[in-house]
Amino acid sequence: MCRTVDLHQAVLAKNDERALALRAELAARGTTAVNLLSSPGSGKTALLELLLERCAAEGLPAAAVTADLATENDAERLARSGAPVRQILTDGLCHLEAGMLRRHLTEGGWLPEDTAVLWVENVGNLVCPASYDLGETLRVVLASVTEGEDKPLKYPTAFGLANAVVITKTDIAEAVEFDRDGFLRNLRQVNPDVPVLETSARTGRGTAELLEFVRRTRDGRCPVHRPALAAEHEPLLHHRHEDDDHPHGHAHPHPHGVPAA
Amino acid sequence: MHELSIAVAAISQIEEAAERHGADRVAVVRLRIGELSGVVPEALRFSFGIAAEATRLAGARLEIETVEGRARCPVCGREAPTGVPPALWCAPCGAARDVLSGRELEIARVELDDTPVSEDAGASDATGATGVTGATRKVNPADLTRKANHVPHR
């Protein structure tokens, strides 16, 4: 005999619950978490090196977590800034999950209490990490000028859910004939009105602006951009129930009262 | 290829639900996958088959309902499919369109099999090589009373 049970649970409900809890924990201690997402080789680590140096220079307590499938090379590079850096080896897993991040932050009380900005360098991958909320304040998606102007269309989930987009390696934009207007047009299609910052780790262009952007977000001077694609996302995430006791409510979009951060 | 992680997350939740309902076996799983969810149904199907082995979901039929991406412009009110990649910019109005659907990644429902198969399976699998049917049967009487409340969705 078979019986049907309506579940209506978000598949990633557990990750989303952990992310919510971590977001609350970080907010309570005054830490702003920035989740950096990009394809491999787009310059996350190089940019982060500069950002950490700038944080140190400005007296802004920062820490970084860097995730890779293997090797501790990135952590060694980032540690030169003097900021606390922790390497997460995912051992083949293509993305970070909220529980995994939390374990690394809390293990042995690793994350210093006074951390103002926590940079999270996700696994270099534009597909899988996009589905996982890490409890970050800002999700920043990077694309280098060498990647082509259609990148946002090829990876709409990643770019569509970004709170900000950073174009990297702009010092070679001309040499590689980067179609800036085309990129921005494509980006607007999947994520209208998302803030865009242009950087070069080689010349240092845009890194001060990027850090200032994070600071303004942190201080509440700059509201976090809410991606159009995220609108329908949230109502489904944050509760799980079976229909034993509840009427169905999922067919209707919920009012968007939840701030993105 | 995070579909394996997605499959494992779904199976874990469904196993918990089956446990709560005192069922040893799940016969059918129905997922709703939005075309803007970033999950590839074929990859998920493949992963699901592997991840379900040695669980209560082993051999379960996986039904995937694809949910179309739809959006509406708050200015002109025009509602239309988003397409993939989604077109979320209403050019004539110069406004972001509100996404109405397409981001779903949801376990819609499951069919729990209460047929006492474990005895039969034990007999036909005397070697015990697979170890798939090892779960002990325990039915919580409270769960049985809930059956009456299960009505088809919508």
Chai-1 contact restraints between the chains, C-beta under 6 A:
chainA,res_idxA,chainB,res_idxB,connection_type,confidence,min_distance_angstrom,max_distance_angstrom,comment,restraint_id
A,M1,B,D114,contact,1.0,0.0,6.0,A-B,restraint_1
A,M1,B,T115,contact,1.0,0.0,6.0,A-B,restraint_2
A,C2,B,A27,contact,1.0,0.0,6.0,A-B,restraint_3
A,C2,B,E111,contact,1.0,0.0,6.0,A-B,restraint_4
A,C2,B,D113,contact,1.0,0.0,6.0,A-B,restraint_5
A,R3,B,L112,contact,1.0,0.0,6.0,A-B,restraint_6
A,R3,B,K147,contact,1.0,0.0,6.0,A-B,restraint_7
A,T4,B,R109,contact,1.0,0.0,6.0,A-B,restraint_8
A,T4,B,E111,contact,1.0,0.0,6.0,A-B,restraint_9
A,T4,B,H150,contact,1.0,0.0,6.0,A-B,restraint_10
A,V5,B,V110,contact,1.0,0.0,6.0,A-B,restraint_11
A,V5,B,H150,contact,1.0,0.0,6.0,A-B,restraint_12
A,D6,B,R109,contact,1.0,0.0,6.0,A-B,restraint_13
A,D6,B,H153,contact,1.0,0.0,6.0,A-B,restraint_14
A,L7,B,A17,contact,1.0,0.0,6.0,A-B,restraint_15
A,L7,B,I107,contact,1.0,0.0,6.0,A-B,restraint_16
A,L7,B,R109,contact,1.0,0.0,6.0,A-B,restraint_17
A,Q9,B,Q13,contact,1.0,0.0,6.0,A-B,restraint_18
A,Q9,B,I107,contact,1.0,0.0,6.0,A-B,restraint_19
A,A10,B,E106,contact,1.0,0.0,6.0,A-B,restraint_20
A,V11,B,I6,contact,1.0,0.0,6.0,A-B,restraint_21
A,V11,B,A9,contact,1.0,0.0,6.0,A-B,restraint_22
A,V11,B,A10,contact,1.0,0.0,6.0,A-B,restraint_23
A,V11,B,L105,contact,1.0,0.0,6.0,A-B,restraint_24
A,V11,B,I107,contact,1.0,0.0,6.0,A-B,restraint_25
A,L12,B,A9,contact,1.0,0.0,6.0,A-B,restraint_26
A,C94,B,H2,contact,1.0,0.0,6.0,A-B,restraint_27
A,H95,B,H2,contact,1.0,0.0,6.0,A-B,restraint_28
A,C128,B,H2,contact,1.0,0.0,6.0,A-B,restraint_29
A,A130,B,G38,contact,1.0,0.0,6.0,A-B,restraint_30
A,S131,B,G38,contact,1.0,0.0,6.0,A-B,restraint_31
A,L153,B,P85,contact,1.0,0.0,6.0,A-B,restraint_32
A,P156,B,P85,contact,1.0,0.0,6.0,A-B,restraint_33
A,P156,B,P86,contact,1.0,0.0,6.0,A-B,restraint_34
A,T157,B,G38,contact,1.0,0.0,6.0,A-B,restraint_35
A,R188,B,W89,contact,1.0,0.0,6.0,A-B,restraint_36
A,Q189,B,A87,contact,1.0,0.0,6.0,A-B,restraint_37
A,Q189,B,W89,contact,1.0,0.0,6.0,A-B,restraint_38
A,V190,B,P85,contact,1.0,0.0,6.0,A-B,restraint_39
A,V190,B,P86,contact,1.0,0.0,6.0,A-B,restraint_40
A,P192,B,L88,contact,1.0,0.0,6.0,A-B,restraint_41
A,P192,B,W89,contact,1.0,0.0,6.0,A-B,restraint_42
A,P192,B,A96,contact,1.0,0.0,6.0,A-B,restraint_43
A,D193,B,A96,contact,1.0,0.0,6.0,A-B,restraint_44
A,A228,B,L88,contact,1.0,0.0,6.0,A-B,restraint_45
A,A228,B,A96,contact,1.0,0.0,6.0,A-B,restraint_46
A,A228,B,V99,contact,1.0,0.0,6.0,A-B,restraint_47
A,L229,B,V99,contact,1.0,0.0,6.0,A-B,restraint_48
A,A231,B,D98,contact,1.0,0.0,6.0,A-B,restraint_49
A,A231,B,V99,contact,1.0,0.0,6.0,A-B,restraint_50
A,E232,B,V99,contact,1.0,0.0,6.0,A-B,restraint_51
A,E232,B,R103,contact,1.0,0.0,6.0,A-B,restraint_52
A,H233,B,R103,contact,1.0,0.0,6.0,A-B,restraint_53
A,D244,B,R146,contact,1.0,0.0,6.0,A-B,restraint_54
A,D244,B,N149,contact,1.0,0.0,6.0,A-B,restraint_55
A,P253,B,L100,contact,1.0,0.0,6.0,A-B,restraint_56
